Amino acid sequence: EWQPALKNVSSSWDVGIIDGLSGWTTSVDDVPADTISRRFRYDVAPVSALKDLEEDIMEGLRERELDDSMCTSGFTVVVKESCDGMGDVGEKHGSGPAVPEKAVRFSFTIMSISIRVEGEDDGITIFQEQKPNSELSCRPLCLIFVDESDHETLTAILGPVVAERKAMMESRLILSVGGLLRSFRFFFRGTGYDEKMVREMEGLEASGSTYICTLCDSTRAEASQNMVLHSITRSHDENLERYEIWRTNPFSESADELRDRVKGVSAKPFMETQPTLDALHCDIGNATEFYKIFQDEIGEVYQKSNPSREERRRWRSALDKQLRKKLKLKPVMRMNGNYARRPMTREAVEVVCELVPSEERREALQKLMDLYLQMKPVWRSTCPSRDCPVQLCQYSYNSQQFADLLSTTFKYRYDGKITNYLHKTLAHVPEIVERDGSIGAWASEGNESGNK
């Protein structure tokens, strides 16, 4: 039972898997509407998740020596939400209805459950998900045949999910756990999104925009000049306000002035996401960047002005050949998570350095990778203060060193431009860790492995 009763959500309790369109059938064209989406009702799914965790909750109360007959209210549940597009899910030769060959999967993970005891200020944690990035703890809520870039269809289908989530945040769940009725409050944090999805949900321009970051207002040029000193300023509420300014243009400004005022917010933010950094895509983005630096160093680009495509192709095949021969690494079309972990090692740099002519450049490249490997555990680990306290303390210093290297030795790549994830890696990691305690734990991996 929910108290007060959930607004805009039906009270029937015997709900199974429902048609994800929830009555929107008329608004989605081209596709037989009843085939496009299936989901659990959002107010029902966490209940079944909590029932799954019933033993863990009771165990947690016992471990903390709390009298379970006294602990009937004041429970807080923190939920991580993830959502990701999956390409190419077409039937090989089926004769099903005509649906898009892309899908979107939305899921949630119960990250922690805590309880406020009278007389105590802080909540006492009685359950903490040990493997927040496993597909086993990641519970699917909604499966949709839709291209994640099709904003209209996506918002039409996730609309009811957002409404249910909002209703749940304004109410309490009364649920029988361990034989007694207890009351739970829910907090939702949408962190398992890649940058593309965050930009879409939050109404920001696409990732090639001059507004490079989903956490701060920096432009690409600013971010490449000042690589380290930025703080998180964007939020869902601010994005909504900016969208209103964009829509109404109260100061009658020109398009350019207006865009500068709203910092690239040009669509209505649709779902609240937590401004964070997605550890998996951060790895992939940075590995892609290093892979390109490797090519440039093999071709000694720092001495040349724009080399031809032919030359670039030659360096790339030399790099691939070397990685294949020495590290048994097959070239991939698009960098993926598993591949990204392999080139980002000391041995990979040594292998690449065999192809780099100048001793000085080899040292710079090794130093760059050493700094990166010092920084990486901080956004990777589930609990950096426990797993890599030293690297956490040194992070700001290391990122400053890294930025200095980029803006001097590797200036040819970072003059006035920098990639989105590299900016976030250098500028925002310590602040997010300080706020959330972890980046890795809130990443999208569980959802990604569930997609597979």
The 8 nearest C-alpha neighbors of each residue, nearest first, counted from 0:
[[1, 173, 172, 2, 174, 4, 171, 3],
 [0, 2, 172, 4, 171, 3, 173, 170],
 [3, 1, 4, 171, 170, 172, 0, 173],
 [2, 4, 170, 1, 5, 171, 169, 6],
 [5, 3, 2, 1, 6, 170, 0, 10],
 [6, 4, 166, 8, 3, 1, 7, 167],
 [5, 7, 8, 166, 4, 163, 9, 162],
 [8, 6, 5, 9, 162, 163, 166, 159],
 [9, 7, 6, 5, 10, 163, 166, 162],
 [8, 10, 11, 7, 5, 6, 12, 4],
 [9, 11, 12, 8, 5, 4, 0, 13],
 [12, 10, 9, 13, 14, 8, 43, 15],
 [11, 13, 14, 10, 43, 9, 15, 0],
 [14, 12, 11, 15, 10, 43, 16, 40],
 [15, 13, 12, 16, 11, 17, 40, 43],
 [16, 14, 17, 13, 39, 40, 38, 43],
 [15, 17, 39, 38, 37, 14, 18, 40],
 [18, 16, 38, 37, 19, 39, 15, 40],
 [17, 19, 37, 20, 21, 36, 38, 33],
 [18, 20, 37, 36, 38, 21, 17, 156],
 [19, 21, 23, 156, 18, 22, 24, 36],
 [22, 20, 19, 23, 18, 159, 24, 17],
 [21, 23, 24, 20, 25, 18, 19, 26],
 [24, 22, 20, 25, 26, 21, 155, 27],
 [25, 23, 22, 26, 32, 27, 20, 33],
 [26, 24, 23, 27, 28, 22, 32, 20],
 [25, 27, 24, 23, 28, 155, 152, 32],
 [28, 26, 25, 24, 152, 32, 29, 30],
 [27, 29, 30, 26, 25, 32, 31, 24],
 [30, 28, 31, 27, 32, 97, 98, 99],
 [29, 31, 28, 32, 98, 97, 27, 35],
 [32, 30, 33, 34, 29, 35, 96, 97],
 [31, 33, 34, 30, 24, 35, 27, 20],
 [32, 34, 35, 31, 18, 36, 24, 20],
 [35, 33, 32, 31, 36, 96, 98, 30],
 [34, 36, 144, 32, 33, 143, 98, 31],
 [35, 37, 143, 19, 142, 34, 18, 144],
 [38, 36, 19, 18, 142, 17, 141, 16],
 [37, 39, 141, 19, 17, 16, 140, 142],
 [40, 38, 16, 140, 17, 41, 44, 141],
 [39, 41, 43, 42, 44, 38, 17, 14],
 [40, 42, 44, 43, 39, 163, 160, 164],
 [41, 43, 40, 44, 45, 163, 167, 46],
 [42, 44, 46, 40, 41, 45, 47, 39],
 [43, 45, 47, 41, 46, 42, 39, 40],
 [46, 44, 48, 47, 43, 49, 42, 41],
 [47, 45, 49, 48, 43, 44, 50, 42],
 [46, 48, 50, 44, 45, 49, 51, 43],
 [49, 47, 45, 51, 46, 50, 44, 52],
 [50, 48, 52, 46, 51, 47, 45, 53],
 [49, 51, 53, 47, 52, 48, 46, 176],
 [52, 50, 48, 49, 53, 47, 54, 55],
 [51, 53, 49, 55, 50, 54, 56, 48],
 [52, 54, 50, 56, 55, 51, 176, 49],
 [55, 53, 57, 56, 52, 58, 51, 177],
 [54, 56, 58, 52, 53, 57, 59, 126],
 [57, 55, 59, 53, 58, 54, 52, 126],
 [58, 56, 60, 54, 59, 55, 61, 53],
 [57, 59, 55, 61, 56, 60, 54, 62],
 [60, 58, 125, 56, 62, 57, 61, 55],
 [61, 59, 57, 65, 63, 58, 62, 125],
 [62, 60, 64, 58, 63, 59, 65, 57],
 [63, 61, 59, 64, 60, 58, 65, 125],
 [62, 64, 60, 61, 65, 59, 125, 123],
 [65, 63, 61, 62, 60, 66, 59, 67],
 [64, 66, 60, 63, 67, 61, 70, 62],
 [65, 67, 68, 69, 64, 70, 60, 61],
 [66, 68, 70, 69, 65, 60, 71, 57],
 [69, 67, 66, 70, 71, 179, 65, 177],
 [68, 70, 67, 66, 71, 65, 72, 116],
 [71, 69, 67, 68, 72, 66, 65, 181],
 [70, 72, 181, 69, 182, 180, 68, 73],
 [73, 71, 182, 181, 74, 70, 183, 114],
 [72, 74, 115, 114, 182, 75, 183, 71],
 [73, 75, 114, 183, 113, 72, 184, 182],
 [76, 74, 184, 113, 112, 183, 185, 114],
 [75, 77, 112, 185, 111, 184, 186, 78],
 [78, 76, 186, 111, 110, 185, 187, 109],
 [77, 79, 109, 187, 110, 108, 186, 188],
 [80, 78, 188, 108, 107, 189, 187, 110],
 [79, 81, 107, 189, 191, 106, 188, 190],
 [82, 80, 191, 106, 192, 105, 107, 443],
 [81, 83, 105, 192, 104, 191, 106, 80],
 [82, 84, 104, 103, 192, 85, 105, 81],
 [83, 85, 103, 147, 102, 104, 86, 146],
 [86, 84, 102, 103, 101, 83, 87, 450],
 [85, 87, 101, 88, 84, 102, 100, 146],
 [88, 86, 100, 101, 89, 85, 102, 90],
 [87, 89, 100, 101, 86, 90, 102, 85],
 [90, 88, 100, 87, 91, 101, 99, 98],
 [91, 89, 93, 92, 88, 100, 95, 94],
 [90, 92, 93, 89, 88, 94, 87, 100],
 [93, 91, 90, 94, 89, 95, 96, 88],
 [94, 92, 90, 95, 91, 89, 96, 97],
 [93, 95, 96, 92, 90, 97, 91, 98],
 [94, 96, 93, 97, 90, 98, 92, 34],
 [97, 95, 98, 94, 31, 34, 30, 93],
 [96, 98, 30, 95, 99, 31, 29, 94],
 [97, 99, 30, 96, 100, 144, 35, 31],
 [100, 98, 101, 145, 144, 146, 97, 102],
 [101, 99, 89, 88, 87, 98, 102, 144],
 [102, 100, 86, 146, 99, 87, 145, 88],
 [103, 101, 144, 145, 85, 143, 84, 146],
 [104, 102, 84, 143, 83, 85, 142, 145],
 [103, 105, 142, 83, 82, 141, 143, 84],
 [106, 104, 82, 141, 140, 81, 139, 142],
 [105, 107, 139, 140, 138, 81, 80, 82],
 [106, 108, 80, 138, 79, 137, 81, 139],
 [109, 107, 137, 79, 78, 136, 110, 138],
 [108, 110, 78, 111, 77, 79, 107, 128],
 [111, 109, 128, 78, 77, 108, 127, 79],
 [110, 112, 127, 126, 77, 109, 76, 128],
 [113, 111, 76, 126, 75, 125, 124, 77],
 [112, 114, 124, 123, 75, 125, 74, 122],
 [113, 115, 74, 122, 123, 73, 75, 116],
 [116, 114, 122, 73, 123, 117, 121, 74],
 [115, 117, 119, 114, 118, 122, 73, 70],
 [118, 116, 119, 115, 120, 73, 114, 70],
 [117, 119, 116, 120, 115, 121, 122, 123],
 [120, 118, 117, 116, 121, 115, 122, 123],
 [121, 119, 118, 122, 115, 116, 117, 123],
 [122, 120, 119, 123, 115, 116, 114, 124],
 [121, 123, 115, 114, 113, 124, 120, 116],
 [124, 122, 113, 114, 125, 115, 121, 116],
 [125, 123, 113, 126, 112, 122, 114, 127],
 [124, 126, 59, 113, 112, 60, 123, 56],
 [127, 125, 112, 111, 124, 59, 56, 128],
 [126, 128, 111, 110, 129, 112, 125, 124],
 [129, 127, 110, 131, 130, 111, 126, 109],
 [130, 128, 131, 127, 110, 381, 132, 126],
 [131, 129, 132, 133, 128, 136, 440, 135],
 [130, 132, 128, 440, 133, 129, 136, 110],
 [133, 131, 445, 444, 130, 134, 440, 442],
 [132, 134, 445, 135, 130, 136, 131, 137],
 [133, 135, 445, 137, 449, 136, 448, 446],
 [136, 134, 133, 137, 138, 445, 449, 132],
 [137, 135, 134, 133, 108, 138, 131, 130],
 [136, 138, 108, 134, 135, 107, 445, 446],
 [139, 137, 107, 106, 108, 136, 140, 135],
 [140, 138, 106, 141, 105, 107, 137, 104],
 [141, 139, 106, 39, 38, 105, 138, 107],
 [140, 142, 38, 105, 104, 37, 139, 39],
 [143, 141, 104, 37, 36, 103, 38, 105],
 [142, 144, 36, 103, 102, 145, 35, 104],
 [145, 143, 102, 35, 101, 99, 36, 103],
 [146, 144, 102, 101, 143, 99, 147, 103],
 [145, 147, 101, 148, 149, 102, 99, 103],
 [148, 146, 84, 149, 145, 103, 153, 150],
 [149, 147, 146, 150, 199, 153, 145, 196],
 [150, 148, 146, 147, 151, 152, 153, 145],
 [149, 151, 153, 148, 152, 154, 147, 199],
 [152, 150, 154, 153, 149, 155, 27, 156],
 [153, 151, 155, 154, 150, 149, 156, 27],
 [152, 154, 150, 156, 155, 151, 157, 149],
 [153, 155, 157, 156, 151, 158, 152, 150],
 [156, 154, 152, 158, 153, 157, 151, 23],
 [155, 157, 153, 154, 158, 20, 152, 19],
 [156, 158, 160, 154, 159, 155, 153, 161],
 [157, 159, 161, 155, 160, 156, 154, 162],
 [158, 160, 162, 161, 157, 163, 156, 21],
 [161, 159, 157, 163, 158, 162, 164, 41],
 [160, 162, 164, 158, 159, 163, 165, 157],
 [161, 163, 159, 165, 160, 164, 166, 158],
 [164, 162, 166, 160, 165, 161, 41, 159],
 [163, 165, 161, 167, 166, 162, 160, 168],
 [164, 166, 162, 168, 163, 167, 161, 169],
 [167, 165, 163, 169, 5, 164, 168, 6],
 [168, 166, 164, 170, 169, 165, 163, 5],
 [167, 169, 165, 166, 170, 185, 164, 186],
 [170, 168, 166, 167, 165, 171, 5, 3],
 [169, 171, 167, 2, 3, 168, 1, 166],
 [172, 170, 184, 2, 1, 183, 182, 173],
 [171, 173, 1, 183, 182, 0, 174, 2],
 [174, 172, 182, 0, 181, 1, 180, 171],
 [175, 173, 180, 181, 172, 176, 182, 0],
 [174, 176, 180, 179, 178, 181, 177, 173],
 [177, 175, 178, 179, 53, 174, 180, 181],
 [178, 176, 179, 175, 57, 53, 54, 180],
 [177, 179, 176, 175, 180, 181, 174, 68],
 [180, 178, 175, 176, 177, 181, 71, 68],
 [181, 179, 175, 174, 173, 176, 71, 182],
 [182, 180, 71, 72, 174, 173, 175, 179],
 [181, 183, 173, 72, 172, 74, 171, 71],
 [184, 182, 74, 172, 171, 75, 173, 73],
 [183, 185, 75, 171, 76, 74, 172, 186],
 [186, 184, 76, 168, 75, 77, 187, 183],
 [187, 185, 77, 78, 76, 168, 188, 184],
 [188, 186, 78, 77, 79, 189, 185, 80],
 [187, 189, 79, 273, 190, 80, 78, 272],
 [190, 188, 272, 80, 273, 79, 191, 81],
 [189, 191, 273, 192, 441, 188, 80, 272],
 [192, 190, 81, 443, 442, 80, 189, 82],
 [193, 191, 82, 81, 190, 196, 197, 443],
 [192, 194, 196, 195, 277, 197, 280, 191],
 [193, 195, 197, 196, 198, 192, 206, 213],
 [196, 194, 198, 193, 197, 199, 206, 205],
 [195, 197, 199, 198, 194, 193, 192, 200],
 [198, 196, 194, 200, 199, 195, 201, 192],
 [199, 197, 203, 201, 195, 196, 200, 202],
 [198, 200, 196, 197, 202, 201, 195, 203],
 [201, 199, 197, 269, 270, 198, 268, 202],
 [200, 202, 268, 198, 199, 203, 197, 269],
 [203, 201, 266, 268, 267, 199, 264, 200],
 [204, 202, 264, 198, 201, 263, 265, 199],
 [203, 205, 263, 208, 264, 198, 265, 206],
 [206, 204, 207, 208, 198, 203, 195, 199],
 [205, 207, 208, 195, 204, 211, 194, 198],
 [208, 206, 205, 209, 211, 204, 210, 419],
 [209, 207, 210, 206, 205, 204, 211, 263],
 [210, 208, 218, 219, 211, 207, 220, 263],
 [211, 209, 218, 208, 212, 217, 263, 219],
 [210, 212, 219, 209, 419, 218, 208, 217],
 [211, 213, 214, 215, 210, 419, 217, 216],
 [212, 214, 215, 274, 233, 198, 211, 194],
 [215, 213, 231, 233, 212, 274, 232, 275],
 [214, 216, 232, 231, 233, 212, 217, 213],
 [217, 215, 262, 210, 218, 212, 232, 214],
 [216, 218, 215, 221, 222, 210, 212, 211],
 [219, 217, 210, 209, 221, 220, 211, 222],
 [218, 220, 222, 209, 211, 221, 416, 210],
 [219, 221, 415, 223, 222, 218, 416, 224],
 [222, 220, 224, 218, 223, 219, 225, 217],
 [221, 223, 219, 226, 225, 220, 224, 217],
 [222, 224, 220, 415, 221, 416, 417, 226],
 [225, 223, 221, 222, 226, 220, 415, 414],
 [224, 226, 222, 223, 227, 221, 228, 229],
 [227, 225, 222, 223, 224, 402, 228, 426],
 [226, 228, 426, 425, 225, 229, 399, 398],
 [227, 229, 426, 226, 225, 230, 427, 425],
 [230, 228, 426, 227, 231, 427, 215, 217],
 [229, 231, 232, 215, 427, 228, 430, 426],
 [232, 230, 215, 214, 233, 229, 427, 430],
 [231, 233, 215, 214, 230, 234, 216, 237],
 [234, 232, 214, 215, 231, 237, 213, 235],
 [235, 233, 237, 236, 238, 232, 274, 214],
 [234, 236, 238, 237, 271, 239, 201, 272],
 [237, 235, 239, 238, 234, 240, 271, 233],
 [236, 238, 240, 234, 239, 235, 241, 233],
 [237, 239, 241, 235, 236, 240, 242, 234],
 [240, 238, 242, 236, 237, 241, 268, 235],
 [241, 239, 237, 243, 242, 238, 236, 244],
 [242, 240, 244, 238, 261, 243, 239, 245],
 [241, 243, 245, 239, 244, 240, 267, 264],
 [242, 244, 246, 240, 241, 245, 247, 239],
 [245, 243, 241, 248, 247, 242, 246, 249],
 [246, 244, 242, 243, 248, 247, 241, 265],
 [247, 245, 243, 244, 248, 242, 265, 241],
 [246, 248, 244, 249, 245, 243, 242, 251],
 [249, 247, 244, 245, 251, 250, 246, 252],
 [250, 248, 247, 251, 244, 252, 245, 246],
 [251, 249, 252, 248, 257, 247, 244, 253],
 [252, 250, 248, 249, 253, 257, 247, 254],
 [253, 251, 250, 257, 256, 254, 248, 255],
 [252, 254, 256, 255, 257, 251, 258, 248],
 [255, 253, 257, 256, 258, 252, 259, 248],
 [256, 254, 258, 257, 253, 259, 252, 260],
 [257, 255, 259, 253, 258, 254, 252, 260],
 [256, 258, 260, 254, 259, 255, 252, 253],
 [259, 257, 255, 261, 260, 256, 263, 262],
 [258, 260, 262, 256, 257, 261, 255, 263],
 [259, 261, 257, 258, 262, 256, 241, 263],
 [260, 262, 241, 258, 259, 264, 263, 257],
 [263, 261, 259, 260, 258, 264, 216, 210],
 [262, 264, 261, 204, 258, 203, 265, 210],
 [265, 263, 203, 261, 202, 262, 242, 266],
 [264, 266, 263, 202, 203, 242, 245, 204],
 [267, 265, 202, 264, 268, 242, 203, 201],
 [266, 268, 202, 242, 269, 239, 265, 201],
 [269, 267, 201, 202, 200, 239, 270, 266],
 [268, 270, 200, 267, 201, 271, 202, 154],
 [271, 269, 200, 268, 272, 201, 161, 235],
 [270, 272, 235, 273, 269, 189, 201, 200],
 [273, 271, 189, 190, 274, 270, 188, 197],
 [272, 274, 189, 190, 188, 275, 271, 234],
 [275, 273, 214, 272, 234, 213, 276, 233],
 [276, 274, 273, 190, 431, 277, 214, 438],
 [277, 275, 278, 438, 423, 274, 281, 428],
 [276, 278, 442, 280, 279, 281, 193, 275],
 [279, 277, 281, 442, 439, 280, 276, 379],
 [278, 280, 282, 281, 277, 283, 444, 442],
 [281, 279, 283, 282, 277, 278, 284, 193],
 [280, 282, 278, 284, 279, 283, 420, 277],
 [283, 281, 279, 280, 285, 284, 286, 278],
 [282, 284, 280, 286, 339, 281, 285, 336],
 [285, 283, 281, 287, 286, 282, 280, 420],
 [284, 286, 288, 282, 287, 283, 281, 421],
 [285, 287, 289, 283, 288, 339, 284, 282],
 [288, 286, 290, 284, 285, 289, 283, 291],
 [287, 289, 285, 291, 286, 290, 292, 284],
 [290, 288, 292, 286, 291, 287, 293, 285],
 [289, 291, 287, 293, 288, 292, 286, 294],
 [290, 292, 294, 288, 289, 293, 295, 287],
 [291, 293, 289, 295, 294, 290, 296, 288],
 [294, 292, 290, 296, 291, 295, 289, 297],
 [295, 293, 291, 297, 292, 296, 314, 315],
 [296, 294, 292, 298, 300, 293, 297, 299],
 [295, 297, 299, 293, 298, 294, 292, 355],
 [296, 298, 355, 294, 295, 299, 354, 293],
 [297, 299, 295, 296, 300, 314, 294, 311],
 [300, 298, 296, 301, 297, 295, 302, 303],
 [299, 301, 303, 295, 302, 298, 296, 304],
 [300, 302, 299, 303, 411, 409, 296, 295],
 [303, 301, 300, 299, 304, 411, 298, 305],
 [304, 302, 300, 301, 305, 306, 299, 298],
 [303, 305, 306, 302, 300, 301, 411, 307],
 [304, 306, 303, 307, 300, 308, 301, 302],
 [307, 305, 304, 310, 308, 303, 311, 300],
 [308, 306, 309, 310, 311, 305, 312, 304],
 [309, 307, 311, 310, 312, 306, 313, 305],
 [308, 310, 312, 307, 311, 313, 306, 314],
 [311, 309, 313, 307, 312, 308, 306, 314],
 [312, 310, 308, 314, 313, 309, 315, 307],
 [311, 313, 315, 309, 310, 314, 308, 316],
 [312, 314, 310, 316, 311, 315, 317, 309],
 [315, 313, 317, 311, 316, 312, 294, 298],
 [314, 316, 318, 312, 317, 313, 294, 319],
 [315, 317, 319, 313, 318, 314, 320, 312],
 [318, 316, 314, 320, 315, 319, 321, 313],
 [317, 319, 315, 321, 316, 320, 314, 322],
 [320, 318, 316, 322, 321, 317, 323, 330],
 [319, 321, 323, 317, 318, 322, 316, 324],
 [320, 322, 324, 318, 323, 319, 325, 317],
 [323, 321, 319, 326, 325, 328, 324, 320],
 [322, 324, 327, 328, 320, 321, 329, 326],
 [325, 323, 321, 322, 327, 326, 320, 328],
 [324, 326, 322, 323, 327, 321, 350, 328],
 [327, 325, 322, 328, 323, 324, 347, 321],
 [326, 328, 323, 324, 325, 329, 322, 321],
 [329, 327, 323, 326, 322, 330, 324, 319],
 [328, 330, 323, 331, 327, 319, 322, 320],
 [331, 329, 319, 328, 332, 323, 322, 320],
 [332, 330, 333, 334, 329, 338, 335, 328],
 [333, 331, 334, 330, 335, 329, 338, 287],
 [334, 332, 331, 335, 287, 330, 338, 283],
 [333, 335, 331, 339, 338, 283, 287, 332],
 [336, 334, 338, 337, 339, 333, 283, 331],
 [335, 337, 339, 338, 283, 279, 340, 334],
 [336, 338, 339, 335, 340, 341, 334, 283],
 [337, 339, 335, 340, 336, 341, 334, 342],
 [338, 340, 336, 286, 283, 337, 341, 335],
 [339, 341, 338, 343, 337, 342, 336, 282],
 [340, 342, 343, 339, 338, 344, 337, 347],
 [343, 341, 347, 344, 340, 339, 286, 338],
 [344, 342, 341, 340, 286, 347, 339, 345],
 [343, 345, 347, 346, 342, 341, 348, 368],
 [346, 344, 348, 347, 349, 368, 343, 369],
 [345, 347, 349, 348, 344, 350, 342, 326],
 [346, 348, 350, 344, 342, 345, 349, 351],
 [349, 347, 351, 345, 350, 346, 352, 365],
 [350, 348, 352, 346, 351, 347, 345, 353],
 [349, 351, 347, 348, 352, 353, 346, 325],
 [352, 350, 348, 353, 349, 354, 347, 293],
 [351, 353, 355, 349, 354, 350, 361, 348],
 [354, 352, 351, 350, 355, 349, 356, 361],
 [353, 355, 352, 351, 297, 356, 350, 318],
 [354, 356, 352, 297, 353, 357, 296, 361],
 [357, 355, 354, 358, 297, 353, 360, 361],
 [356, 358, 360, 359, 355, 361, 299, 362],
 [359, 357, 361, 360, 362, 356, 355, 352],
 [358, 360, 362, 361, 357, 363, 364, 356],
 [361, 359, 363, 362, 357, 358, 364, 355],
 [362, 360, 358, 364, 359, 363, 352, 365],
 [361, 363, 365, 359, 360, 364, 366, 358],
 [364, 362, 360, 366, 361, 365, 367, 359],
 [363, 365, 367, 361, 362, 366, 360, 368],
 [366, 364, 362, 368, 367, 363, 369, 361],
 [365, 367, 369, 363, 364, 368, 362, 370],
 [366, 368, 364, 370, 365, 369, 363, 371],
 [367, 369, 371, 365, 370, 366, 372, 364],
 [370, 368, 366, 372, 371, 367, 365, 373],
 [369, 371, 373, 367, 368, 372, 397, 366],
 [370, 372, 368, 374, 373, 369, 375, 367],
 [371, 373, 369, 375, 374, 370, 368, 376],
 [374, 372, 370, 371, 375, 390, 369, 376],
 [375, 373, 371, 372, 377, 376, 394, 370],
 [374, 376, 372, 377, 373, 378, 371, 379],
 [377, 375, 379, 380, 378, 374, 387, 373],
 [378, 376, 375, 383, 379, 391, 374, 380],
 [377, 379, 438, 439, 376, 375, 380, 278],
 [380, 378, 439, 376, 377, 278, 375, 438],
 [379, 381, 439, 382, 383, 376, 378, 377],
 [380, 382, 440, 439, 437, 383, 379, 438],
 [381, 383, 380, 437, 385, 384, 386, 436],
 [384, 382, 386, 387, 385, 377, 380, 388],
 [385, 383, 388, 382, 386, 387, 391, 436],
 [384, 386, 383, 382, 387, 388, 381, 380],
 [387, 385, 383, 384, 382, 388, 380, 381],
 [386, 388, 383, 390, 389, 385, 384, 391],
 [389, 387, 384, 391, 390, 385, 383, 392],
 [390, 388, 392, 391, 387, 393, 384, 394],
 [391, 389, 393, 392, 387, 388, 394, 373],
 [390, 392, 388, 394, 389, 393, 377, 387],
 [393, 391, 389, 390, 394, 388, 395, 396],
 [392, 394, 390, 396, 391, 395, 397, 389],
 [395, 393, 397, 391, 396, 392, 390, 374],
 [396, 394, 398, 397, 393, 399, 429, 392],
 [395, 397, 399, 393, 394, 398, 400, 392],
 [398, 396, 400, 394, 399, 395, 393, 370],
 [397, 399, 401, 395, 425, 400, 396, 394],
 [398, 400, 402, 396, 397, 401, 395, 403],
 [401, 399, 397, 403, 398, 402, 404, 396],
 [400, 402, 398, 404, 399, 403, 397, 405],
 [403, 401, 405, 399, 404, 400, 226, 398],
 [404, 402, 400, 406, 401, 405, 399, 407],
 [405, 403, 401, 407, 402, 408, 406, 400],
 [406, 404, 409, 402, 403, 407, 410, 408],
 [405, 407, 410, 403, 404, 409, 402, 413],
 [408, 406, 410, 404, 405, 409, 403, 411],
 [409, 407, 404, 410, 405, 406, 363, 411],
 [410, 408, 405, 411, 407, 412, 406, 404],
 [409, 411, 406, 413, 407, 412, 414, 408],
 [410, 412, 409, 413, 301, 414, 300, 408],
 [413, 411, 410, 409, 414, 416, 417, 405],
 [414, 412, 410, 416, 417, 411, 415, 223],
 [413, 415, 416, 410, 412, 411, 223, 406],
 [414, 416, 220, 223, 413, 224, 219, 417],
 [417, 415, 413, 223, 414, 220, 219, 418],
 [416, 418, 223, 413, 219, 419, 422, 421],
 [419, 417, 421, 420, 422, 416, 211, 288],
 [420, 418, 422, 211, 421, 212, 423, 417],
 [419, 421, 423, 422, 281, 418, 284, 424],
 [420, 422, 424, 418, 423, 419, 285, 425],
 [421, 423, 420, 419, 425, 424, 426, 418],
 [422, 424, 420, 427, 426, 421, 425, 419],
 [425, 423, 421, 422, 428, 426, 420, 427],
 [426, 424, 398, 422, 227, 423, 421, 427],
 [425, 427, 227, 423, 229, 424, 422, 228],
 [426, 428, 423, 430, 429, 424, 425, 431],
 [427, 429, 431, 430, 424, 432, 426, 378],
 [430, 428, 432, 431, 427, 433, 394, 395],
 [429, 431, 433, 432, 428, 427, 434, 230],
 [430, 432, 434, 428, 433, 429, 435, 427],
 [433, 431, 436, 437, 429, 435, 434, 430],
 [432, 434, 430, 431, 436, 435, 429, 437],
 [433, 435, 431, 432, 436, 430, 437, 429],
 [436, 434, 432, 437, 433, 431, 438, 430],
 [435, 437, 432, 433, 434, 382, 438, 383],
 [438, 436, 432, 435, 382, 439, 381, 440],
 [437, 439, 378, 441, 440, 432, 442, 278],
 [438, 440, 379, 381, 380, 442, 441, 378],
 [439, 441, 381, 438, 442, 131, 437, 132],
 [442, 440, 439, 438, 190, 191, 443, 79],
 [443, 441, 191, 277, 439, 278, 440, 444],
 [444, 442, 191, 446, 445, 81, 192, 447],
 [443, 445, 447, 132, 446, 442, 448, 279],
 [446, 444, 132, 134, 133, 448, 447, 443],
 [445, 447, 449, 444, 443, 448, 450, 81],
 [448, 446, 444, 450, 449, 445, 443, 451],
 [447, 449, 451, 450, 445, 446, 134, 444],
 [448, 450, 446, 134, 447, 451, 445, 137],
 [451, 449, 447, 448, 446, 85, 104, 83],
 [450, 448, 449, 447, 446, 85, 134, 445]]
